[in-house]
Amino acid sequence: MNLLWLQSGGCGGCTMSLLCHDARDLVAMLRDAGINILWHPALSEQTGAEVIALLESCVRGDTPVELLCIEGSMLRGPQGTGRFHMLAGTGRPMIAWVRDLAARARHTLAIGSCAAWGGITAGGTNPADACGLQYDGDTPGGLLGAEYRAAGGLPVINVAGCPTHPAWVVETLLGLALGELGADGVDALARPRFYADHLVHHGCSRNEFYEFKASAEKASDLGCLMENLGCMGTQAHADCNVRPWNGGGSCITGGYACIACTEPGFEEPGHPFATTPKVAGIPIGLPSDMPKAWFVALAALSKSATPKRVRDNSRVDHPVVAPPIRGKRAK
């Protein structure tokens, strides 16, 4: 399967993330699965006229493209011309190339939240009229339209994240190459379910503090980050705390609240990322599948039962009270 990777309106962070994959030889691993990298801006030697000739061959259908990976948002401005982002040396906007290539591709993948939804590039007044491949924020459409299907029958596969996890990209590619990723393998937003069926909350190292509603009050505290510091891990679809980044950690284990970067519109939550908006003292961003009344009742009960160890440890930057030793057998 030939893989073609193009970068559009973004920072290149998803490529940087991919290059941190823990495979000893990423290119060889993909090759062993039958994936041939036609061109990638950071991994390939071809430049200039060679790349243009390759792209033209792909558009004509002379060189097949089974895996079209687009990183970065689609810049439609000004006024739909796409001339805010011209592909160097071609005289054509990137969006024109993407449309033509997507019409040929067996599978089209949006790599990262910019390519999926518009992402950071679409924030604010969005003067570049940035959007995703098949979504504009949480609205179906985007550059290719809501009805677009690649030649393999699937819509754009949104490997969302800012940046996306390197293993999400690789496992998606391997799943497609091996014929193991079909329509039932993506969720309602066309994200691969192997990671999107999880919540960032799953496997969080602060779950004991969450259970007892022992909350951090400042960035360096060990407690749960949801009540005061903006954490959206109970709403964000990703397996970041089950599948450590670079084998070592996640935003939350690094002391940063989850900002739900896999979700459409994450770039504009309507409040500072490190602040939890509240109404009558109750966080607005409750767990996605829990009724508010239940959460309030549970929180009140949990706080009344919080062990002193958990309460004291939640408001400091290192454990100050160790778990008690209960003898030879736990009872």
N, C-alpha and C positions, 0 to 999 in steps of 0.2 A: 504494500500500500504506500503510495507516494504522499508525503506530508509537505504542505506548503504553509509557511508561517509568515504573516505580514503584521507590521506594527502600524497602528493609526494614532488617534489622539490620546496619548497617555504618557506615562513616565517611564515605561519599560520595566516596571517593578515586577511584573509577572514573569518576564524572562529571567530577571535576576533571581527570583524565587525558584524557578525551574532549574537554574544552574546550581542551586544548592541542594538538589535532590541527593539522597544518600546512596544512590547507586554508584559504584566505583567507576563505571563507564556507561553513562547515560545513553550515548549514541549506540554503543554496542548492544545494550539491553533492548532498545527499540528495534535495532536491526534483527536481533534474534527472534523478535515477534513478527517479523516481516514488514516492518515500517522503515521506509527509505526517506530520509530527509532531503527533499528536493532543494529547499532553500529555507534558511532561517537567518535573520539579520545578525545574530551573534555567533552562530555556529558554522556558517558557510563561508567559503572563500570567494565565491563569485561576487562581483560588483559591477556596477555600471551597465554597459551594453549586454553583458552576459545575462544579468538578471532580467533585463527588459525582454531579451529574446526568449528566456524561459517563460516569463509571464505570458507573452504573446502566444507561445506554443500551447500553454495551458488553456488560454481563452479559446483558441481554435479547436481544442480537443485533441491535438496531436500528442500532447503529454498529459496522461490522466492524472487527476488530483482526487485521491480518495479521502484525504483528511485536510480540510482547509481550516487553519487556525488563525483567528484574527484577535490581536491584542490591542486594546485601546478603543476609545469610542469613535463613532462615525461622525465626522465633522461635515454637516450639511450646508453650513453657511459659506458665504453670505447669500441669503435669499434662495437657498436650495441648489446653488451652483456647485458646492463642494470645493470652491477654490481657496478656502482657508487651508486646505491640505492637498497640495499637488504632489503626485509621485514623481520624484526628481528624474528628469531626463525623458519623461513621457509626454508632458503637456496635457495630462489627464488627471482629474481629481482621484484621490484614493477611493472615494465612494463608488466611482464608475468601475474601477478595477475590481472592487469587492463584489459589486453586483454581477459583473460578468463571470468572475471566478465561482461565485456561489451558485450560479446557474449550471455550472459544470460539475461541481463537487459532489462526491458521494455522501460525505458527511461534512457539515459546517459546524465549527466550534467557536464559541465566544470565550476567550481566555481572559478571565478576570471580570470584575463588576463593571468596568468602563465599557468593555465590549458587549457585556450582557444587557446592562440597563442604561448606560450613559455615565454612571459613576461620578467621580470627583470632577471630571471634565465638564459635566452637565450642571454643576452646581451654580448657585447664584443666579444672575440674570442670563446665563448661558448664551453669551454673544456669538459663539461659534455654532449654535444650534446643534449641539452634540446629542447623540442618542446611541442606543445599543443596536445590535444587529437586528433583533426581532422584538425588542421592547424599548419603549421610551419611558424611563422610570418603571412604574408597575403597570403601564398600559401596553398591551400588545400592539405591535406595529413596527416601530423602529425603521431602519433603513430598508429591510427586505420585505416588510409587511407581515401581518399576522398569519396569512395563508401560506407563507413560504414553507416548502419542504425540500430538503436536499434529495439528490437522486436515490439515496438509500431509504427514503421514506420518512426520515425523522426531521423535526423542526431543528432550528439552531440549538445545539446543546450548550447550555450556559454553565460553564465551569467557573462560577462566580466566587469572588473573594477579592480583597484589596490589601496585599496581593493575594492571588489564589495559592493554595498549598501545592507545592511541587508534586506531591503524591496524587492529588486529585487530578492533575493534568495527565500524569503518566498512566494512572489506572484507567482513566477514561479512554486514552488512546489504545491501551492494551485491550480493554474490553471491546472496543470497536474492531480492532484488528483480529481478535479471536472470535468475533461474532457473538459475544456474550452480553452486549449492551443494546437492548432494543427499546421499544416504546414503553414497556413496563419498567424499564430501568431508570426512568427520569420522573421527577415529580411534576406538580402542576405548573411550575415555572421552568420546566425543562432542565432542571439541575440534576446531575447524577445522584440517584438515591443512595448510593453506597456511602456518601457523606452527608447529603441533605436530609436524610431521614433521622439524623441525630440532632441534638441541640448542643450548643457550646457548653451548656450547663452540665451535660453528661461527663462525668470524670473530672469535674472541677476540683482542684486541690483545696478550695475553700468551702466545700459542701457542708462540712460540720457547722461552720459559722452560719451558712444559709439556713440550715435546718432549725437552728435556735434563734434565727434572726438577730445574730450578734454582728452588728454592722461596723465596717470601717468608717472612720470620721475624716481621715485625711489619706493622701495617696500612699503613704508608707505603711499604713496599718495592715494587719494580717486578716482582718475580718471580711465579711461579705461586702462586695462592692455595689450591690444592687440598690440598697435603700438610699444611699447618699451620693454615690460617686458615678452613677450613670450606667452601670453594667447592664447589658441587654442579653446576657448569656442564656437566660431562660426563654428567650424569644428567637434567637438567631439559629438558623439551620446550618450546622457544621459540626464536624467531629474533632475540633481543634484540641480538646483536652483528652480525647481518647487516642488521637494520633498526633503525638508531639511534633512540633515543627523542628526540622533538622535534627530529629531524634532527641531533643532536649526540653522543649517547653512550649508555651503558648503566650498570648497576650496577658492572660490572667495570672499565670505563674510568674510572669515578668513584672507583675504589679500594676498592669494597666487594665482598665475596664474593657469588656467586649463592646464594640460599637456596632455590631451586627453588620459587618462589611459584606456579607454574602446576600443581603437583602436589598431589594430595589429601594432607592431613595435614602439609603443610609447616610449619604453625604450631607443631608439637610434634615437633621432630626427636629429642628425647631427650638433647640436649646443647646447649651454647651455640652460637648461630649462627656465631660467629667462631672456633670450635674444630673441628678435625678429629679425631674419635675414631679410635683405632688399636688394633690387636691385634698384639702382638709387633712394633711399629713400622710396621705396614702399615695404611694408611687403610682403614676399613670401607667408605666410600663410593667404590668404584672405578667406572670407566666402566661404564655399564649393560650393555654387550654384550661385555665383555672378561673372560675367565677370570682368576682371581686369580693363578694360576701364571705366566701370560703377562705380566701386569702387573709382577710382581716381577722376572721376568727382564729385561723391557724397561727397567724403572727402573734396575736395576743396570748394564745396558749403557749406558744414556743418561747416567747420572751419571759413568761412567768416561770418557765421550767429551765431556763438557761443555767448550766453549771457555772460556778464562779470562775473556774479555769477558762472556759470558753469566752466568757464575758471579758475577763481581764486580758486574755491573749488577743482579742479582736481589735484592741485599740493601741497596740504597740507594734513595733517592726520586727520583733523576734519573740518566740515563746518565753513567757516569764513564769508560767505555772505548768509543771509537767503533769501528765495523766497519773492518777494515783496507782499504786501497786496493790492489788487486792488479794495477794496470797498466791498459793500454788495453782489454784483453779479459778478461772473466771466463772462467776455465777450470775 
